[in-house]
Amino acid sequence: MNARAKIVGRAAARERVEEHRARHETIVLANGCFDVLHAGHVRYLKAAREQGDVLIVGVNSDASAAKLKGPGRPILRDLDRAELVAALDVVDYVVIFDEPDVRALLEELRPDVHAKGTDYTVETVPEREESARLGIRVAIVGDPKGHSTRVLIERIRQSNHA
């Protein structure tokens, strides 16, 4: 399947989840802005996929990413960011979402696992209460937070001024 075909709307994502659930497959939801794809993102998504059979990735929309990240962000448009994420073999589907977090996606998709990066603990995951209420297991995955899009962007900006 080509990367663009993996980018689906919310209704299509719900349909796909039901198809996989009927086959008794474990559904994992991961999310993020993925504003300049780097090794930390790839490791996070690989580790998320190891939690189940199907990986759905929620990518923040441009408006949502701008609210979370501040002025000048995102660098890449949401469709471009979604396509980069979808190009990874470990990713089955990508859904672009407008909310600041994935509470609504958790409610709609009801994955078995909600994967978050190591910049969180189970206690600090913003959607932890929603996950608990829905019976969704929270998994902290990926390598230690040694990569940062913000730092990478700053390094690029500095190198252009040198």
Summary of the structure (lengths in Angstrom):
residues: 162
radius of gyration: 15.4
end to end distance: 42.6
largest distance: 56.7
contacts: 505
relative contact order: 0.20
helix: 44%
strand: 17%
